[in-house]
Amino acid sequence: MDYLTLLQILDSTIRLSIPLLLACLAGLFSERAGIFDIGLEGKMLMSAFFSAAVAFTTGSVWIGLLAGILASMSMSAIHGLASITFRGNQLISGVAINFLAAGMTVLIAQDWFRQGGRTPSLEGSARFQELTLPFADALRGVPIFGPLYADLISGHSILVYIGFAVVPLSWWVLYRTRFGLRLRAVGEAPEAVDTAGVSVIGLRFAAVAICGVLCGLAGAYLATGLQAGFVKDMTAGRGFIALAALIFSKWRPWYALSACLLFGLLQAVALRYQSIDLGGFVIPVQFMDALPYILTVVILAGFVGKAIPPRAGGEPYVKER
Amino acid sequence: MTDTPAIELKGISKAFGPVQANKDISIRVMPGTIHGIIGENGAGKSTLMSILYGFYKADKGEIFIRGKKTEIPDSQAAIAAGIGMVFQHFKLVQNFTVLENVILGAEDGALLRPSLAKARDVLKHLADEYELQVAPEALIENLSVGHQQRVEILKALYREADILILDEPTGVLTPAEADHLFRILDNLRKEGKTIILITHKLREIMEITDTVSVMRRGEMTATVNTSETDPAQLAELMVGRKVLLRVDKKPAEPKQVVLEVENLRRTDSKGVERLKGISLHVRAGEILGIAGVAGNGQSELLEVLGGYADATGSIRINGEEIDLTGKHSDGQSRRARGIAHVPEDRQHEGLIMPFGAWENLVFGYHHDPEYQSGMLMDNAGIREEAAGKMERFDVRPPNPALAARNFSGGNQQKLVLAREIERNPDLLLVGQPTRGVDIGAIEFIHQRILQLRDAGKAILLVSVELDEILSMSDRIAVMFDGQIMGERLPEETDQAELGLLMAGVTEQTDKPAIDAINEQLEAKLAREEARNG
């Protein structure tokens, strides 16, 4: 494998990692606050559709992004209402959101655009363009570093850079601010937060809202950055892989970055080597497509070690005397 | 000292549906004193304190803090009024450091660093002042229970509380830790803090409080100066009738060995060895008491003997070896060999809470032919038998159809005892028979266990209550860190000696530790003398 191929694989690793990373961090905030969220998939899907639909209609990808975030947050609000206010089962609420999103996006898409449940292709300012970082072209000639900078580091859409910036930001918020301390506490021991005179419900809604924003970014990136428009079920299980990455990373931001890059790499390799000829026996395309998912299961089952979820996760908080 | 009470409650009433938890309660606590509140479970102590800490709103009544009428709608208001609470079950974040727990909810700004620095200073200061030493950077989950409790007290003091409420603070402590806690409380009192101590242990009330209020069935039955009362009077006020505080028992008449345990070892799922070669025996007609601080292998010992944990070593019942790991190692096979088990955790292991009393009274024995009627269970017969058992064990209310969770702690325990004792076992394993049980029911449960002993059965009693161990046992074995530290006869030992063994201190191993603890005991005696004189 030559250097350029390697760069290409890494480049697509980055592109494929970003939606996972944003969704994973979304789940991190929610679950750290004690609200399990298997509805990441549904929120991303909602955001993907609404960002694409609104971007197409208005011609502005930024308005599309805003719409995507709002759509995702409204799903968060439903999840919060069901699992925080009404103390419902968080898994059931999450499943409901996934079903709701899967059905509603296609239904509305068909009603609005009549293209078989997809949005029209996005062009120009209705799509996030690749940014060229300063000196990218000038430095291209420098050996080793030049192509690395020009092809790998430069040339992504703004959401990619935002995605990477969210990692240190999340770490800082969680471990260096009052809000982060309380958020982590409410996922571990809500009774401690409550007796300290801080609102458990308020904190959990804040966490769920942050989860909505990040899922919104992830979904918008899928439909308006990575691809040019919404297609049915375009999240393709990324919400669940993000959950796997979350467990793999043991609910910590920097580890989440590595986990998502790993899963992104698996997808990139599968995309690049669609069929591998092993001298007579050709590994089928279907197997390569399934490989990232198979490896997800293998990694989770065999290599995670002991992952301790937030202790109060999944449990609605009921005040005791 | 002023004449204004630190706390005054006037006519507090609170009802939950038809249950009147607090009825017209009034109380005055002067600053710089320790006020005890004593009462049985369900007497309304915790409800009253929850009202004071803003968890519940009283239906009627007024609260005055330092003479000023104060509304306490939530915990925040309680904290603002200078009230701190140390709950029975600690409200700590296990994987946070001590500092993080202390500042949680009382941070100075949006960023943590300045708050942490300030808390570090304050904690250092508090540690020197009140003997409240804790490592500020330690994670809570790595701290002993006694230290965790100190963190709870520090949390309150960090919020500048000058009224401190402690709910059953010594339930989880070793005798030495409890002594240290009382020393801390004494220091706080000297600094002018007001302390309310909720407990059901008469000894603690007599040892540390200045005044004491007794609650029964939601009402305050009396408030007296501690120096003018005695345990017998307080017990009578609590229960509403004369109570036998001492267990009345005949000398044991031990016969043949029923249970013989040799070199029993058990390693738990985390790879930690919980039983490190236990050897003991129990004879027919005697009670072997196992003393120890919770978590030193007593639970594992009961689990292995009761048949729901694997182990290596040997257990013999009436001379016959028992299967320790194979398919005959389960509760069912153990019961068939004449072992009955009253587990430590009656709500999870002893009973199925949503099921009726009659069902709970046959669990474990429900395969017996006598409970079958053809292919079905003989439910009518089981119900009838249940009614008889409930009557003989004075379970109240005597309603076999009522779900187990609707009985009080004491009556739940009587259900388990009735089931196990009425099977007439050769060996009875009893774990914490009176934990969370009212004083009146304790007397009954102790009598029943003694009756079984006098009927020539072997009894293994595990309890963290030293009083119970000392009064019930014919021999006492002390467990520490999965080992038996020593065996004593109850008439030849005392709380202090057992307390040392429970802390893992034997004369040979740890002379300095003994000296340190002796010093503490002497200091305590000196303090008591100073207070009395």
HADDOCK unambig.tbl for C-alpha pairs under 7 A between the chains (distance, minus, plus):
assign (segid A and resid 176 and name CA) (segid B and resid 111 and name CA) 6.12 0.50 0.50
assign (segid A and resid 176 and name CA) (segid B and resid 112 and name CA) 5.56 0.50 0.50
assign (segid A and resid 177 and name CA) (segid B and resid 110 and name CA) 5.67 0.50 0.50
assign (segid A and resid 177 and name CA) (segid B and resid 111 and name CA) 4.36 0.50 0.50
assign (segid A and resid 177 and name CA) (segid B and resid 112 and name CA) 5.16 0.50 0.50
assign (segid A and resid 178 and name CA) (segid B and resid 107 and name CA) 6.76 0.50 0.50
assign (segid A and resid 178 and name CA) (segid B and resid 110 and name CA) 5.02 0.50 0.50
assign (segid A and resid 178 and name CA) (segid B and resid 111 and name CA) 5.58 0.50 0.50
assign (segid A and resid 178 and name CA) (segid B and resid 112 and name CA) 5.66 0.50 0.50
assign (segid A and resid 182 and name CA) (segid B and resid 104 and name CA) 6.65 0.50 0.50
assign (segid A and resid 185 and name CA) (segid B and resid 93 and name CA) 6.18 0.50 0.50
assign (segid A and resid 188 and name CA) (segid B and resid 93 and name CA) 6.09 0.50 0.50
assign (segid A and resid 189 and name CA) (segid B and resid 92 and name CA) 6.77 0.50 0.50
assign (segid A and resid 189 and name CA) (segid B and resid 93 and name CA) 5.35 0.50 0.50
assign (segid A and resid 191 and name CA) (segid B and resid 91 and name CA) 5.93 0.50 0.50
assign (segid A and resid 192 and name CA) (segid B and resid 91 and name CA) 4.39 0.50 0.50
assign (segid A and resid 192 and name CA) (segid B and resid 92 and name CA) 5.48 0.50 0.50
assign (segid A and resid 192 and name CA) (segid B and resid 93 and name CA) 6.66 0.50 0.50
assign (segid A and resid 193 and name CA) (segid B and resid 105 and name CA) 6.86 0.50 0.50
assign (segid A and resid 195 and name CA) (segid B and resid 75 and name CA) 5.93 0.50 0.50
assign (segid A and resid 196 and name CA) (segid B and resid 75 and name CA) 6.92 0.50 0.50
assign (segid A and resid 196 and name CA) (segid B and resid 104 and name CA) 6.91 0.50 0.50
assign (segid A and resid 196 and name CA) (segid B and resid 105 and name CA) 5.20 0.50 0.50
assign (segid A and resid 197 and name CA) (segid B and resid 75 and name CA) 5.03 0.50 0.50
assign (segid A and resid 197 and name CA) (segid B and resid 76 and name CA) 4.37 0.50 0.50
assign (segid A and resid 197 and name CA) (segid B and resid 105 and name CA) 6.53 0.50 0.50
assign (segid A and resid 198 and name CA) (segid B and resid 105 and name CA) 6.07 0.50 0.50
assign (segid A and resid 321 and name CA) (segid B and resid 50 and name CA) 6.09 0.50 0.50
assign (segid A and resid 321 and name CA) (segid B and resid 55 and name CA) 6.43 0.50 0.50
